Each structure stands twice: as C-alpha cells, then as structure tokens.
Amino acid sequence: MKKVLLATDKPFAKSAVEGIKNIVVAAGHEFAIIEKYKTQQEFMDAAADANAIIIRSDIADKALIEVAKKLEIIVRAGAGFDNIDLAAATEHKVVAMNTPGQNSNAVAELALGMMVYMARNTFNGNSGFELRGKTLGIHAYGNVGKYVAEIAKGFGMKVYGFDPFVTKEAMLKDGVTPLETAQELYKTCQYVSLHIPANAQTKQSINYELLMSMPKDAVLVNTARKEVIHEEDLKKVFAERADFKYLSDVEPDCKAELTEKYAARYYATPKKMGAQTEEANVNSGLAAANQIQISELRCQITDIRTQMSENRRHKSDF
C-alpha cells in the first residue's frame, strides 16, 4: 500500500476532498491530508513518508523533495509548475505533473468579474462604464484565454489575441482576431487579459513600453503570475498615466505603494483566487488523483514491457 498525501494550505472544497479520497482508497492506497498548515516544516513532516503528493499553490521545493524519501510523483491541481522545483524532482526521479484546463473557466470568470468591478468604480455609487464595445486583448490564448474570449464576446466586447504558439485559424474559428505581436496587442486594446506563464522568457516582460502603448483608459488584468510584471515599470506607468488601471489575482510586491497612491485605480485579491470555486476544486482535485493512477499504470506497463524484453533476451541466450 502506498501513501497519497493531499497537502493544501488553501483547503479544497469538502466534495473535492471526498472525491480524491474515494479515488485513492479505491486504488488500494492510504489517504492522508494536511490542510491550513502554518509552516513549511509541517508540510515537510507530513510528506516524509508519502509516495505521492497532491498540492495546489503549495511549495514543493528542493528541501521538501529531499525529505520525502519515498516520493515517486507530485501533482499540482492546477496549471503551471512554478511552485515545484523541477530540477530537484528530476534529480530524485520524482514525476511532476499538473492538471491544465481544470481551473480555466473559474479563472476566466474572475478576470471578467474584476473588469466589471473596476468599470463600475468598485461599486462605490458613482457612474462607471460598460464593457460592451470595448476592445479586449488576450495575451496567451490557452485554456483560460479561450474561456475569457467566450465570456467577453457575451458582453459584446471586441476580442483580439496574441499567442505565438496558437494558429491564426484557431483564433479565427473562435471569433477572435489574431495579432502578430504583443506590441500590436497592447497598442490596439483598452483591456488586456494576461495569461502567460512565469518563466525565463516572460518574467518582467510586461514592461513600461507595452503598458504606455495602450489606448486611453487602459486596464491590465493579471490572472497569471505576479513575476511577469515589471513592477518598477508598473509604478512608473501609474505615475505618468492617470487613466491607467491594474487588476491582479495576486498581490504585487509593491502592493503598499499602489494602495497608498492609486487605490481607485488598483485592485488585487488578497490571495490567488482564480481557482477558488467549488467546481474548479472538484475538477482539479479529481484530475490530480486520476493523474496518480494513470502514472502508476504507466509504470506498471513499463515494468511489464521491461520484463518481457528481459525474458526474450534470456531465451535468445539458449
């Protein structure tokens, strides 16, 4: 029997936990859970004898992977791997997986919800604006971007997209106008919804030049990662453009300064909220549990094939 640990600082919905447990137990494994832990050490202690771990935004760093001597697989119930030390996982032969697409609609709805919230002046009683007829640029047209486009078209927005890894035909099929460069996207669209991953190429790539090129009454919506924003440039844009607004699903490092100086034009969720719906909890949690079962099955098949190959080799020796 193997131990599967569900480790979540931000707890899953009750129905998601029950579903994950049922999948794990039905497969003949032990199910363990740690929620709302206060320190990384608590997580490390719980992971010490785990064969598999399911996490959300929890940090699976080198120290944790080294402590978990029996660890074979770690699955992030969400998109991206930025909270997993992939180099350490590779070194210790730990499989790292995620569940792309399971949180996508939840993130997309949050993006549009924040747009409405700011367009109506945070519901402070003053007259605001409508989204209908406004231009929206989707920076990275993946699972979340597609849902954002679908919802935005329902609002009557004119939707544009830029993604060097997605064909123009795919965007056009969804009623999205493809653009050639990020520069063209920002220059064209009053609203930009950001969905790029945080990696060596994208970190701090959303800079002064891009933001200053946006049309009047520009609104940047970031439901991706804070690291993709060049925060010094962001502060400079705020200071130079009284019409610029920034909405984020994660607090920037310069939160205190933006709150003090530009409270009416800035909003960030206190914790990353994109996947914080019961539906997304269930979808991503069950997908993560199933990923473990699929991975285990693949390992079993590989072992069988290896054994068959060994048997054939031995037979040829006689």
C-alpha positions in Angstrom: 0.0 0.0 0.0 1.3 3.4 -0.9 0.6 6.7 0.8 -1.0 9.6 -1.1 -0.8 13.0 0.7 -3.2 15.8 -0.1 -1.3 18.9 1.1 -3.2 22.2 0.8 -2.6 25.4 2.6 -5.8 26.6 0.9 -8.3 23.8 1.5 -10.2 22.1 -1.3 -14.0 22.0 -1.2 -15.3 19.2 1.0 -16.8 17.4 -2.0 -13.4 17.6 -3.7 -11.6 16.0 -0.7 -14.2 13.3 -0.6 -13.8 12.6 -4.3 -10.0 12.5 -4.1 -10.1 10.2 -1.1 -12.5 7.8 -2.8 -10.2 7.5 -5.9 -7.1 6.9 -3.7 -8.8 4.4 -1.4 -10.4 2.5 -4.3 -7.0 2.1 -5.8 -5.8 0.4 -2.6 -3.7 3.3 -1.3 -3.6 5.1 2.1 -5.1 8.6 2.0 -3.6 11.4 4.2 -4.4 15.1 4.3 -2.8 18.2 5.8 -4.7 21.5 5.5 -4.2 25.1 6.7 -0.7 24.3 7.9 1.2 27.2 9.3 4.8 26.4 8.4 6.7 24.7 5.6 8.1 22.4 8.2 4.6 21.0 8.9 4.3 20.2 5.2 7.7 18.5 5.1 7.0 16.4 8.2 3.7 15.2 6.6 5.5 14.4 3.3 8.4 12.5 4.8 6.8 9.1 4.2 4.5 9.9 1.2 4.8 8.1 -2.1 2.6 10.7 -3.9 1.6 14.2 -3.1 -1.2 16.4 -4.4 -0.8 20.2 -4.0 -2.3 23.4 -5.1 -0.2 26.6 -4.7 1.9 24.9 -2.0 5.6 24.9 -2.4 7.3 21.7 -3.3 10.9 22.9 -3.1 14.2 21.0 -3.0 14.2 20.6 0.7 10.8 19.0 0.7 11.6 16.7 -2.2 14.8 15.6 -0.4 13.0 14.9 2.8 10.3 12.8 1.1 12.5 9.8 0.5 9.7 7.6 -0.8 8.2 10.2 -3.1 7.5 9.0 -6.7 5.1 11.6 -8.0 3.8 15.1 -7.2 0.8 16.5 -8.9 -0.2 20.1 -8.9 -4.0 20.5 -9.0 -3.8 23.5 -11.4 -1.8 24.9 -14.3 1.9 25.5 -14.3 4.8 24.1 -12.3 6.3 27.3 -10.8 5.8 26.1 -7.3 7.6 22.8 -7.9 11.4 22.6 -8.1 11.6 20.6 -11.3 15.4 20.3 -11.2 15.2 18.7 -7.7 12.3 16.4 -8.9 14.4 15.3 -11.9 17.4 14.7 -9.7 15.4 12.5 -7.3 13.4 10.8 -10.1 10.1 12.2 -9.0 7.5 12.6 -11.7 5.9 16.1 -11.7 2.5 16.6 -13.3 -0.3 19.2 -13.3 -4.0 19.4 -14.4 -4.2 22.1 -17.1 -7.7 23.2 -18.1 -9.5 22.2 -14.9 -9.5 25.7 -13.4 -9.8 27.6 -16.6 -13.4 28.7 -16.5 -13.1 29.8 -12.9 -10.1 32.0 -13.7 -11.8 33.4 -16.8 -14.9 34.3 -14.8 -12.7 36.1 -12.2 -11.0 38.1 -15.0 -14.3 39.3 -16.4 -15.6 39.9 -12.9 -12.7 42.1 -12.0 -13.2 44.1 -15.2 -16.8 44.7 -14.3 -15.8 45.6 -10.7 -13.4 48.3 -11.9 -15.6 49.5 -14.8 -18.3 50.3 -12.2 -15.8 52.1 -9.9 -15.7 49.2 -7.4 -19.4 49.7 -6.8 -18.9 52.9 -4.9 -22.1 54.5 -6.1 -20.5 56.7 -8.8 -21.3 56.3 -12.5 -19.0 53.9 -14.4 -18.5 52.4 -17.8 -19.9 49.4 -19.8 -17.8 46.6 -21.3 -19.9 46.4 -24.5 -18.0 47.7 -27.5 -14.6 47.9 -25.7 -11.5 46.2 -27.1 -10.1 43.2 -25.2 -6.7 41.7 -25.9 -5.9 38.2 -24.7 -2.2 37.7 -24.1 -1.7 33.9 -24.4 -4.6 32.0 -25.9 -4.6 28.8 -23.9 -7.4 27.2 -21.9 -8.1 30.2 -19.8 -7.8 32.6 -22.8 -10.4 30.7 -24.7 -12.9 31.0 -21.9 -12.1 34.7 -21.5 -12.9 35.2 -25.2 -16.1 33.3 -24.9 -17.4 35.3 -22.0 -16.1 38.6 -23.3 -18.0 38.1 -26.6 -21.1 37.6 -24.5 -20.5 41.1 -23.1 -20.2 42.4 -26.6 -16.5 43.2 -26.4 -14.3 43.1 -29.5 -11.7 40.4 -28.8 -8.2 40.2 -30.1 -5.5 37.6 -29.3 -1.8 37.1 -29.4 -0.1 33.8 -28.9 2.9 32.6 -31.0 2.1 29.0 -30.2 -1.5 29.1 -31.4 -2.5 29.3 -35.1 -4.5 32.2 -36.5 -7.1 29.7 -37.8 -7.7 28.5 -34.2 -8.4 32.0 -33.0 -10.5 33.0 -36.0 -12.6 29.9 -35.5 -13.5 31.2 -32.0 -14.3 34.7 -33.3 -11.0 36.2 -32.0 -8.9 38.5 -34.2 -5.3 37.3 -34.1 -2.5 39.9 -33.9 1.1 39.4 -34.9 2.9 40.7 -31.8 2.5 41.5 -28.2 3.2 45.2 -29.0 0.4 45.2 -31.5 -2.0 43.7 -29.0 -1.3 46.3 -26.3 -1.4 49.1 -28.7 -4.8 48.0 -30.0 -6.7 47.1 -26.9 -8.1 49.1 -24.0 -8.3 46.0 -21.9 -5.6 43.3 -21.8 -6.1 40.0 -20.0 -2.8 38.4 -19.2 -2.4 34.6 -19.2 1.3 33.9 -19.9 3.3 31.5 -17.6 6.2 32.7 -15.5 9.4 31.5 -17.0 12.8 32.8 -18.0 11.4 34.4 -21.2 8.3 36.0 -19.6 9.4 37.2 -16.2 9.2 41.1 -16.0 8.3 41.1 -19.7 5.2 43.2 -19.2 7.0 46.5 -19.1 6.8 50.3 -19.5 6.9 50.2 -23.3 3.9 47.8 -23.6 1.8 49.5 -20.9 2.4 53.0 -22.1 1.4 52.0 -25.6 -2.2 51.0 -24.5 -5.1 53.2 -25.5 -6.8 55.8 -23.3 -8.4 54.4 -20.1 -6.2 51.3 -20.3 -6.9 48.3 -18.0 -4.4 45.5 -17.4 -5.9 42.3 -15.9 -3.4 39.8 -14.5 -4.7 36.4 -13.5 -1.4 34.8 -14.4 1.7 35.4 -12.1 3.0 38.5 -10.4 6.5 37.7 -11.7 5.6 38.5 -15.3 5.1 42.2 -14.4 8.0 44.6 -14.3 6.9 46.3 -11.1 9.2 49.3 -11.2 7.8 50.0 -14.7 4.3 49.4 -13.5 4.8 52.1 -10.8 6.2 54.5 -13.4 3.2 54.0 -15.6 0.8 54.6 -12.7 2.7 57.9 -12.0 2.6 59.0 -15.7 -0.9 57.9 -16.7 -3.8 59.0 -14.6 -6.1 56.9 -16.8 -4.3 53.5 -16.2 -5.8 50.8 -14.0 -4.3 47.5 -12.9 -6.3 44.4 -11.6 -4.4 41.4 -10.3 -5.3 37.9 -8.9 -2.2 38.1 -6.8 -0.8 40.9 -4.7 2.3 42.6 -6.2 5.4 43.2 -4.1 4.6 46.9 -4.4 1.1 46.5 -3.1 1.5 49.0 -0.2 2.7 51.8 -2.5 -0.1 51.2 -5.1 -2.7 51.1 -2.4 -1.5 54.3 -0.8 -1.2 56.3 -4.1 -3.6 54.7 -6.5 -6.3 53.0 -4.6 -9.0 54.0 -7.0 -7.1 52.5 -10.0 -5.7 49.4 -8.4 -7.2 46.2 -7.0 -5.6 42.8 -6.1 -7.1 39.8 -4.4 -5.5 39.1 -1.0 -4.8 35.5 -2.1 -4.7 33.9 -5.6 -8.5 33.4 -6.2 -8.7 32.2 -9.8 -9.3 28.6 -8.9 -11.3 29.2 -5.8 -14.6 27.8 -6.8 -16.2 24.5 -5.7 -16.4 23.4 -9.4 -12.7 24.1 -10.0 -11.8 22.4 -6.7 -13.6 19.3 -7.7 -12.3 19.3 -11.3 -8.7 19.8 -10.5 -8.6 17.6 -7.4 -10.2 14.6 -9.1 -7.9 15.1 -12.1 -4.9 15.2 -9.8 -5.9 11.9 -8.1 -6.5 10.3 -11.5 -3.1 11.5 -12.8 -1.5 9.5 -10.0 -3.4 6.4 -11.0 -2.6 6.9 -14.7 1.1 7.4 -13.8 1.2 4.3 -11.7 -0.5 2.3 -14.5 2.1 3.5 -17.0 4.9 2.5 -14.6 3.4 -1.0 -14.3 3.1 -1.3 -18.1 6.7 -0.2 -18.4 7.8 -2.8 -15.9 5.9 -5.5 -17.8 7.5 -4.5 -21.1 10.9 -4.5 -19.5 10.3 -7.9 -18.0 9.1 -9.2 -21.4 12.1 -7.8 -23.1 14.4 -9.5 -20.5 12.6 -12.8 -20.9 13.1 -12.6 -24.7 16.7 -11.8 -24.2 17.2 -14.8 -21.9 15.5 -17.1 -24.3 17.8 -16.0 -27.1 20.8 -16.9 -24.9 20.0 -20.6 -25.2 
